[in-house]
Amino acid sequence: MALAHPVTRGILAAVIGVLLIATLAIAALSVTRRGSPMLRKELWLRLASWLVLLPLMLGPIVAGRVWTIGAVTLLGLVCLREFDRATGLFREPVITATVAIGILAVNFAALDNWYGFFVALWPLSASVIAVVSIPLDRPTGYIQRVGLGVLAFMLFGAGLAHLSYMANDANYRPIVLLLICAVALNDVLAFTFGKLIGGPKMLPVTSPGKTISGALGALCGTSLLVAGVTHWIYAGTTLDQPQWLILLGLIVSAAGQLGDLTLSSIKRDLGIKDMGVTIPGHGGVLDRFNSLLLVAPASFHFIQYFVGFGVDQPTRLITGG
C-alpha cells in the first residue's frame, strides 16, 4: 500500500500541517494589514505556487514507481530546456538532442532496474556529447558547447535520475519524500537563521543573500531532521547507527546548499536573476529544484553502500536478463 509506512504518512501529514499554518499566518497578516502590500502579495503568490507544486511533486511518489520515474524524467527535460534557453545551448540542436536522449536513456535504465547500464550511461553519454558535433566540421565553440552539454547531462540526467532509481526499492516512498522535504527545509532554515542572526556573508558575489550563520543553522537543523527520520526508515539495518545517520544528514544539507550555489554561480555568470518564469514567486523550475541536483546522487550512493536500492527486486524488467 502507498501509505503503509508510518514515515510516509507522517511526512505527508506534516506537509499538510505546514501549509495550513502558512495559510493562517498569511491570512492573519492580511487581516491585520501587517507588512507592506507588496510583501503580502508576494506571500500569497508563493503559497499559491506551493499549493500547485506540492501535489505535482508528492503525488507521483505516492502513486507508484512508474509515476515517480516519469515525473523525474519530465523534471530533467524541463530543467534542460530552461538551462538551454538561459545559456544559449539551444543554438546547438545536436548537443541539446543528445543530452535529452541521455536523460531519457538513464531514466529508462532506472525503469528497467538495470544498475549496470544506469551507471555506465554517465561516461558513455559524456563521450557521445564530446564527439557528436565533430562531423559538423565546426571547431569554433567546440569546448563551450561540449562543456555545457556534459554539465547539463550531469545535473539533469545522471544527477536527478538517482531519484528515479531509488523508486526501484520496495520501500522507496519515505526516503524520497524525506529528501524532497529536507531540501525545502534546508532553504527555509538557511533563510531564517540568516535573517535572525545575520553576520558575514558566505559568498557575497555568488549569492549575496546567504550568510555563514544561515548555512550553519541549516546544516545543524536539516542534519538532525534527516538523521532522526532516517532512523525510523532504516531501523535495524547497518545504516541505523548514530554516526552514519548524522553523516547522511550532513551530506543532504551540504549537497543541497552546494546545489543551490552551483545554480547561483551559473546565473551570476550569465547575469540573470532566475532561470525562468514558470513558477510565480519562485522563478523557473530549475530555480526551485536546484538543491536536488546534488542531493540525489550524493544520498543515493551513501545509502546504497549500506543497504542498497532495489536489491531484492527483479532486475531488467523490460530488457530481460
C-alpha angles and dihedrals in degrees: 000000000000094000097035096113114078091219090058090052091044094051093048091048091049092051091051090047093051091050091051092049091047091050092051093046094051091044089053091051090051095048093048091039092229116162126020121305088244091056093048091049091050092050093050090047093052092046091051090050091052091049087059098036099050097058088047090050101040101029097072091048091055092041094061151271099298092047090050094051091045091052093049090049091052091046090053093051093047091050089049091053093051090047091049093051094047097045099036093243088131086078087069101063094173092057093041092051091048092052091048091051089049091053090051092046097050092048090047088055088053091049089050091048088230104148096179092057091041094059094038093057093070096065092031094053092045089053093050091048088052095055106027095087096044094090088061086073091221109127093168108103093009096131093047097049094043092046092050091046095051092046091050093051092045092054105033100028115028093025103046094036089072086076087056092052091050087063089070089074116094088226098042101123101076096046095045091046090048093053093049093048093043094057090048090050089046090061093046093049093047090052094044098047090043092055096041098045103021117179132141122352116252098216107357096183098042098040114003094186097057121093132192090240090053093050093049093045091052091046092055098040098044093043092055093047094048092045093050097047094042088056089062093045097049101027112163096016128112088260091060097090123111096241094051094043092052091045091053089051091051090049092051094048096043094044090048092053092044091050089054091048091048090059091043089055090052092049094047090050090052093042095235133125100214135017091228147339100242097117117049110235093009106062116225132353089256091054089057099043101037094110092061092058092081100020093063098059095034095053093039095058094042093053091039090060092059107031109358130219122265093347091142094046129092113272131219091022093175106027095038125223 
